[in-house]
């Protein structure tokens, strides 16, 4: 009686093989868009792809000017690839590409500020993201986002006083027309205030400000309804 040969299970591609496949796909998209990086245009293309709007465009421009001798066409290509992964909302590839490619260049606080979101929320690497946000605050002190994120981290740790300090600093920096960031800052500051000392009045004012900026904010609507009730609201 002959023995049956056991079928070999197909091996899962290694992380490096998978990464290279994704890079090839990203390069195909770049080629499809007829982008040709040259020594005389890489700065402008990088700015147009990754940060077409202010104030991020100016900040990335300052980074390029300060580190131009260490960057160049190869860096710009990595930025274009990163933006493709961002547009695809591919969290794993955003982190992997940053670690394999962009982390070898001089640190860019603007890029770290956005990559940290994926490291925090999707890779669950809380402490690494925290270090990146703190670096962003040191380098970009006028940006509200890293203050908000560190406040949210403090909130998750139960440090409501620390969260409130960060949220306060974020409110001082957020623009009036920044709907998403502004509404999140005020909503979370209101909740942190309520959890810290049970002060409904200031909490309600913050949640109302969040709804003023973003009327279709379901969590803020629910929080306002509960805060305005007569029974002490239990969030958990």
Phi and psi in degrees as a GROMACS rama.xvg file:
@    title "Ramachandran Plot"
@    xaxis  label "Phi"
@    yaxis  label "Psi"
@TYPE xy
-82.5007  143.2  UNK-2
-82.2826  138.793  UNK-3
-73.7102  138.435  UNK-4
-77.7909  130.097  UNK-5
-73.8109  131.042  UNK-6
-72.1541  134.505  UNK-7
-81.4967  131.044  UNK-8
-71.2929  137.692  UNK-9
-61.8855  133.924  UNK-10
-75.2666  141.352  UNK-11
-73.1419  133.81  UNK-12
-56.5165  141.917  UNK-13
-66.4123  163.379  UNK-14
-59.871  -37.6147  UNK-15
-68.017  -41.8967  UNK-16
-62.6206  -44.1131  UNK-17
-63.3742  -40.9931  UNK-18
-62.0928  -44.2353  UNK-19
-63.1774  -36.2563  UNK-20
-63.5508  -42.6383  UNK-21
-67.6052  -35.1345  UNK-22
-64.8672  -41.3153  UNK-23
-61.7448  -41.0918  UNK-24
-64.5067  -41.5468  UNK-25
-62.5508  -41.3057  UNK-26
-66.2087  -32.0308  UNK-27
-64.6424  -39.0219  UNK-28
-66.2442  -41.3339  UNK-29
-61.2053  -44.3812  UNK-30
-65.0658  -39.2927  UNK-31
-61.2627  -35.2163  UNK-32
-83.0223  6.7673  UNK-33
56.6885  39.6464  UNK-34
-89.7265  124.939  UNK-35
-125.118  107.047  UNK-36
-79.2343  131.209  UNK-37
-133.268  170.605  UNK-38
-65.8525  -18.4692  UNK-39
-103.273  2.29297  UNK-40
-137.148  -2.14892  UNK-41
-64.0364  -33.6639  UNK-42
-62.8112  -49.232  UNK-43
-65.5043  -40.001  UNK-44
-65.9365  -41.8257  UNK-45
-60.8283  -42.5536  UNK-46
-65.4839  -42.3949  UNK-47
-66.8516  -35.228  UNK-48
-79.4654  -48.2706  UNK-49
-91.4298  -37.5427  UNK-50
-138.834  72.0425  UNK-51
-72.1804  -18.0927  UNK-52
-110.571  156.396  UNK-53
-82.5112  154.422  UNK-54
-88.3611  -1.04336  UNK-55
-62.9096  -35.4979  UNK-56
-59.9524  -46.8972  UNK-57
-63.9782  -39.0323  UNK-58
-65.3292  -44.1837  UNK-59
-66.7331  -34.7969  UNK-60
-61.3745  -39.9847  UNK-61
-65.4367  -39.7462  UNK-62
-61.903  -44.7424  UNK-63
-61.7562  -45.3893  UNK-64
-62.2859  -37.3394  UNK-65
-76.3906  -22.7894  UNK-66
-125.521  19.9124  UNK-67
-54.1235  -38.7058  UNK-68
-66.9433  -19.0492  UNK-69
-100.697  -3.76979  UNK-70
-106.309  -123.481  UNK-71
108.544  -165.059  UNK-72
-59.9078  -41.9868  UNK-73
-63.5802  -41.413  UNK-74
-63.7917  -44.7301  UNK-75
-59.3511  -38.7526  UNK-76
-63.8671  -38.3974  UNK-77
-66.061  -35.5035  UNK-78
-66.2472  -41.6824  UNK-79
-62.621  -41.9514  UNK-80
-62.8563  -42.7164  UNK-81
-60.0012  -43.1372  UNK-82
-63.8229  -34.5571  UNK-83
-63.9337  -42.6839  UNK-84
-66.1583  -35.7012  UNK-85
-65.3396  -46.1087  UNK-86
-63.2286  -32.1371  UNK-87
-80.8431  -6.15018  UNK-88
57.2863  36.9267  UNK-89
-92.8091  88.626  UNK-90
-58.9762  -44.4968  UNK-91
-62.8758  -42.3924  UNK-92
-72.2045  -32.0252  UNK-93
-58.974  -48.6352  UNK-94
-67.3663  -45.5849  UNK-95
-62.253  -42.7162  UNK-96
-67.7745  -39.0105  UNK-97
-61.4517  -45.84  UNK-98
-67.3641  -40.8437  UNK-99
-81.0348  -28.7561  UNK-100
-120.341  -62.3505  UNK-101
-72.8941  -26.1753  UNK-102
-67.4896  -11.6069  UNK-103
-86.208  -7.72047  UNK-104
-96.362  168.492  UNK-105
-52.6561  142.191  UNK-106
-60.8053  137.215  UNK-107
-121.337  110.187  UNK-108
-61.1924  -34.4102  UNK-109
-63.588  -45.8314  UNK-110
-67.0937  -42.5143  UNK-111
-61.9393  -36.2433  UNK-112
-60.0629  -37.2047  UNK-113
-85.6034  -37.3951  UNK-114
-65.8595  -34.0505  UNK-115
-57.5638  -32.4744  UNK-116
-56.501  -45.4768  UNK-117
-71.6198  -36.3802  UNK-118
-65.4784  -38.2971  UNK-119
-74.4554  -53.2203  UNK-120
-86.0266  -23.9295  UNK-121
-118.69  -26.9133  UNK-122
-97.8216  -8.87744  UNK-123
57.4762  29.5407  UNK-124
-95.4063  79.7803  UNK-125
-57.7614  -49.4101  UNK-126
-72.3639  -35.5401  UNK-127
-66.0726  -44.0888  UNK-128
-61.3419  -39.1796  UNK-129
-61.4137  -43.0131  UNK-130
-62.0421  -38.4349  UNK-131
-68.7391  -40.2044  UNK-132
-65.1463  -38.4458  UNK-133
-66.1193  -37.1168  UNK-134
-64.0618  -38.9943  UNK-135
-63.5237  -39.7307  UNK-136
-63.6729  -41.565  UNK-137
-63.4368  -36.6531  UNK-138
-92.9883  -28.8706  UNK-139
-127.723  66.299  UNK-140
-64.6343  -16.1223  UNK-141
-94.4684  -0.860578  UNK-142
-88.4556  131.718  UNK-143
-75.5709  -26.7705  UNK-144
-57.5801  -50.8275  UNK-145
-63.4249  -31.7388  UNK-146
-65.471  -43.9614  UNK-147
-61.1671  -46.2503  UNK-148
-64.2389  -41.8503  UNK-149
-67.6428  -33.4202  UNK-150
-64.2643  -41.5618  UNK-151
-65.6131  -38.3486  UNK-152
-63.6961  -44.0172  UNK-153
-61.8097  -39.0799  UNK-154
-59.8135  -44.8892  UNK-155
-64.7748  -30.2944  UNK-156
-81.3907  -4.08747  UNK-157
84.4915  8.41663  UNK-158
-91.5995  79.1451  UNK-159
-71.2291  -31.5461  UNK-160
-64.911  -45.1253  UNK-161
-64.4728  -39.5038  UNK-162
-61.3283  -43.0033  UNK-163
-63.3058  -38.9505  UNK-164
-60.4754  -46.1543  UNK-165
-66.9372  -42.9609  UNK-166
-62.2234  -38.4483  UNK-167
-58.5343  -44.2372  UNK-168
-67.8358  -33.6204  UNK-169
-67.1315  -40.3156  UNK-170
-63.4538  -30.148  UNK-171
-71.026  -18.4162  UNK-172
-111.558  -18.6548  UNK-173
-75.3004  138.194  UNK-174
-74.6351  152.177  UNK-175
-62.9895  -30.4704  UNK-176
-95.3053  7.254  UNK-177
-86.6701  87.8623  UNK-178
-63.0606  -52.4852  UNK-179
-65.6798  -54.0515  UNK-180
-66.8126  -42.4102  UNK-181
-62.0108  -44.1686  UNK-182
-65.676  -38.5965  UNK-183
-68.1438  -39.9855  UNK-184
-61.5049  -50.6349  UNK-185
-68.9635  -37.6958  UNK-186
-61.833  -50.1713  UNK-187
-69.3139  -31.2932  UNK-188
-65.9475  -39.7708  UNK-189
-61.7667  -43.0975  UNK-190
-66.4459  -41.8258  UNK-191
-62.2825  -40.9491  UNK-192
-61.6267  -44.0793  UNK-193
-64.5433  -42.3299  UNK-194
-68.9857  -29.6346  UNK-195
-72.0233  -46.2053  UNK-196
-140.339  7.97891  UNK-197
71.7072  17.9127  UNK-198
-79.5157  101.747  UNK-199
-72.0863  -34.8726  UNK-200
-59.8125  -52.0624  UNK-201
-70.8736  -33.6735  UNK-202
-64.0523  -43.7281  UNK-203
-62.2966  -41.3484  UNK-204
-60.3232  -41.2622  UNK-205
-68.6563  -43.4985  UNK-206
-65.3246  -37.0536  UNK-207
-64.4001  -37.9999  UNK-208
-64.404  -38.6609  UNK-209
-60.8994  -42.8576  UNK-210
-71.6365  -28.9483  UNK-211
-64.2629  -38.8507  UNK-212
-77.733  -34.4694  UNK-213
-140.894  87.5565  UNK-214
-58.9185  -30.8441  UNK-215
-94.4836  55.3933  UNK-216
-111.866  94.2354  UNK-217
-60.0892  -40.8217  UNK-218
-63.9605  -38.3986  UNK-219
-69.1388  -38.0744  UNK-220
-61.522  -45.856  UNK-221
-64.5008  -43.0014  UNK-222
-62.6895  -42.481  UNK-223
-63.0827  -42.4178  UNK-224
-59.5676  -44.2065  UNK-225
-71.72  -39.2383  UNK-226
-66.4918  -32.311  UNK-227
-82.5266  -5.94082  UNK-228
-74.2033  165.507  UNK-229
-82.6346  -25.6261  UNK-230
-83.8724  141.448  UNK-231
-61.559  125.249  UNK-232
-80.2447  130.834  UNK-233
-107.237  112.886  UNK-234
-68.348  -39.3084  UNK-235
